Amino acid sequence: MPKVVIIGSGLGGLSCGYILLRNGYDVTILEQGAQIGGCLQCFKRRGAKFETGMHYIGSAAKGQTIDMMMRYLELDRGVELSALDASAYNTVNLAGSEFRFPNGREAFVEQFSEYFPHERDALVRYMDIVDGIASASSLGSLMSDGRDIAVDSEYFTRTIDNVLDEIFSDDLLKSALAGDIPLYAGELGKTPFSQHAFIMNFYNKSAYRIVGGSDSIVRSLAQSIRERGGEILAGKRVKKIECDDSRATGVITHDECRYDADYVISTIHPNRLLEMLDTKLIRPAFRTRITSIPQTTSGFVVYVKFKPHTMPYMNTNYFSYRDTTPWGCESYTQQNWPKGFLYMHMCHEANAEWAESGVAISYMNIEDVEAWRGTSIGRRGEDYEAFKQRHAERLIAEVDKVCPGFGASVESYYTSTPLTYLDYTGTERGSLYGVAKDIGLGAAGRVPYRTRIPNLLLAGQNVNSHGFLGVLVGSIVTCSELVDPQNIYKQIKQANI
Ligand SMILES: Cc1cc2nc3c(=O)[nH]c(=O)nc-3n(C[C@H](O)[C@H](O)[C@H](O)COP(=O)(O)OP(=O)(O)OC[C@H]3O[C@@H](n4cnc5c(N)ncnc54)[C@H](O)[C@@H]3O)c2cc1C
């Protein structure tokens, strides 16, 4: 059996491992962290559980794309979903005015036509464009051969703001529709409209939290991988990919273990991968191009444990902005931070009446914590703890302004900064979602899934796109280099009969 070594055990690594095991490969997954799962990891403090990355998924109602993928990945046996409020899976607050995002195309048009009656026709056109982009591409349908990424569509080369300006005249409506940009760290004048369309379509179809936390996805995938003979090893930081004159031959971990490989799949940030490649097979121009791609912004997160039975479970995801625009929250001063935040509750049990824990996330740039770069987790010093406390209190106060009672319900809180992401997942600059999409860069801004080393492939959020759908579609595209994609699609269909 050909041997595949996969670097990283996030959704990208685990899903590639599963697909390849089902198709006759011998798979070993190496993870640097003590826990596997990457952004799917959860942690517990004083009995309360917190999700670190994946908080909600879309398109998972029966027969929809993610439902089909979950059956294929056997996630249906270990992962329970809880539907978000179908009349408001997202709520966007712009300077005090609230806008609810309902599931379903018609309901969405109706709801937003109530807010903006003069824009009804434009809303129908907007939904036509959003649906068209999602369904025309294999990214949305998973039904074609996995390579049909519709990069030539004009909406991949025009920005979100540019397209919204063309469709709508009402500025508040444009802002409300772009209110979910923290889900992809969208930036004005840079992020392609296609990114907005995929995410809008993904969640508009249906939206769910994961009961008990996103680590149930890790447990389920890991069990399936091990049952099929795959190996997942934690605490194994890959430091080098060894190559001969033409190919990769294996990888070396920090503890000097060598793993022979017929194929290597890297699911980590491409800049980290390049640091492991000391070979002439990778040209300097490629290194320069990849390391020049900008990163999505990083974040500051406050994880809150609520006092028992004080915080009613909030079945919507709450995006709030001090101003009437969601744009530009990544450009702030120490005085006006945070300009916006995303606040969510963790679904600790199905049909929960009270929330046990929640998170509030706001953008933060790595420069704010530069002074502590190079220090290690838990030993960054008192001034770092004071910095975190100051920012946590400001963020809690900001949430309390729009969700009265929030501050009073906090029993205890924990925080993470850009340094946490830097250390836990190894993303460049602690970026939330890895590389950023910027229409100004065109093809030069894309991370390829193939390299000049024929048996070294890339997967994970930096190739294709981040998030549950983006990463899974990327895994199919990458694995299609080793397996006939028609077989993968056949297997997905068979799993759904
Ligand atoms: C705050 C936040 C909220 C999010 N919310 C959502 C959401 O609600 N819905 C959604 O769909 N998506 C969400 N996402 C995005 C989603 O979680 C990610 O895109 C996805 O999980 C990334 O998977 P991955 O496998 O590409 O990368 P990762 O999960 O980062 O996995 C990469 C793994 O590689 C390991 N690694 C790195 N270097 C090495 C090395 N040298 N050797 C061995 N291992 C190494 C890392 O430790 C890590 O475990 C969110 C992300 C964040 C950060």
The ligand as a MOL file (V3000), in Angstrom:
LIG
                    3D

  0  0  0     0  0            999 V3000
M  V30 BEGIN CTAB
M  V30 COUNTS 53 58 0 0 0
M  V30 BEGIN ATOM
M  V30 1 C -11.9840 31.7000 15.9390 0
M  V30 2 C -12.3790 30.8670 14.7610 0
M  V30 3 C -13.7140 30.6300 14.5080 0
M  V30 4 C -14.1020 29.8450 13.4320 0
M  V30 5 N -15.4300 29.5690 13.2520 0
M  V30 6 C -15.8080 28.7540 12.2490 0
M  V30 7 C -17.1670 28.3750 12.1110 0
M  V30 8 O -18.0160 28.7570 12.9280 0
M  V30 9 N -17.5180 27.5730 11.0640 0
M  V30 10 C -16.5960 27.1160 10.1550 0
M  V30 11 O -16.9660 26.3930 9.2290 0
M  V30 12 N -15.2890 27.4520 10.2860 0
M  V30 13 C -14.8780 28.2440 11.3030 0
M  V30 14 N -13.5550 28.5560 11.4580 0
M  V30 15 C -12.5960 28.0690 10.4510 0
M  V30 16 C -12.2580 26.6050 10.6230 0
M  V30 17 O -12.1950 26.2700 11.9880 0
M  V30 18 C -10.9140 26.3230 9.9440 0
M  V30 19 O -10.8810 26.8530 8.6440 0
M  V30 20 C -10.5890 24.8350 9.8360 0
M  V30 21 O -10.9140 24.1400 11.0180 0
M  V30 22 C -9.1060 24.7070 9.5080 0
M  V30 23 O -8.7240 23.3560 9.3830 0
M  V30 24 P -7.2690 23.0110 8.8550 0
M  V30 25 O -7.1110 21.5510 8.9630 0
M  V30 26 O -7.0240 23.6590 7.5520 0
M  V30 27 O -6.2550 23.7720 9.8480 0
M  V30 28 P -6.0150 23.6340 11.4110 0
M  V30 29 O -7.2480 23.3070 12.1290 0
M  V30 30 O -5.2570 24.8600 11.8010 0
M  V30 31 O -5.0480 22.3700 11.5240 0
M  V30 32 C -3.6960 22.4240 11.2260 0
M  V30 33 C -2.9950 21.5190 12.2270 0
M  V30 34 O -1.6330 21.4230 11.8540 0
M  V30 35 C -0.8620 21.3750 13.0430 0
M  V30 36 N 0.5190 21.7270 12.7200 0
M  V30 37 C 1.0150 22.9590 12.4110 0
M  V30 38 N 2.3420 22.8680 12.1880 0
M  V30 39 C 2.6840 21.5640 12.3590 0
M  V30 40 C 3.9160 20.8510 12.2650 0
M  V30 41 N 5.0580 21.4540 11.9660 0
M  V30 42 N 3.9010 19.5090 12.4940 0
M  V30 43 C 2.7470 18.8530 12.8050 0
M  V30 44 N 1.5560 19.5030 12.9160 0
M  V30 45 C 1.5350 20.8290 12.6920 0
M  V30 46 C -1.5570 22.3790 13.9510 0
M  V30 47 O -1.1970 22.1800 15.2950 0
M  V30 48 C -3.0200 22.0700 13.6540 0
M  V30 49 O -3.5220 21.0830 14.5300 0
M  V30 50 C -13.1300 29.3150 12.5540 0
M  V30 51 C -11.7800 29.5440 12.8010 0
M  V30 52 C -11.3970 30.3030 13.9040 0
M  V30 53 C -9.9410 30.5210 14.1630 0
M  V30 END ATOM
M  V30 BEGIN BOND
M  V30 1 1 1 2
M  V30 2 1 2 3
M  V30 3 2 2 52
M  V30 4 2 3 4
M  V30 5 1 4 5
M  V30 6 1 4 50
M  V30 7 2 5 6
M  V30 8 1 6 7
M  V30 9 1 6 13
M  V30 10 2 7 8
M  V30 11 1 7 9
M  V30 12 1 9 10
M  V30 13 2 10 11
M  V30 14 1 10 12
M  V30 15 2 12 13
M  V30 16 1 13 14
M  V30 17 1 14 15
M  V30 18 1 14 50
M  V30 19 1 15 16
M  V30 20 1 16 17
M  V30 21 1 16 18
M  V30 22 1 18 19
M  V30 23 1 18 20
M  V30 24 1 20 21
M  V30 25 1 20 22
M  V30 26 1 22 23
M  V30 27 1 23 24
M  V30 28 2 24 25
M  V30 29 1 24 26
M  V30 30 1 24 27
M  V30 31 1 27 28
M  V30 32 2 28 29
M  V30 33 1 28 30
M  V30 34 1 28 31
M  V30 35 1 31 32
M  V30 36 1 32 33
M  V30 37 1 33 34
M  V30 38 1 33 48
M  V30 39 1 34 35
M  V30 40 1 35 36
M  V30 41 1 35 46
M  V30 42 1 36 37
M  V30 43 1 36 45
M  V30 44 2 37 38
M  V30 45 1 38 39
M  V30 46 1 39 40
M  V30 47 2 39 45
M  V30 48 1 40 41
M  V30 49 2 40 42
M  V30 50 1 42 43
M  V30 51 2 43 44
M  V30 52 1 44 45
M  V30 53 1 46 47
M  V30 54 1 46 48
M  V30 55 1 48 49
M  V30 56 2 50 51
M  V30 57 1 51 52
M  V30 58 1 52 53
M  V30 END BOND
M  V30 END CTAB
M  END
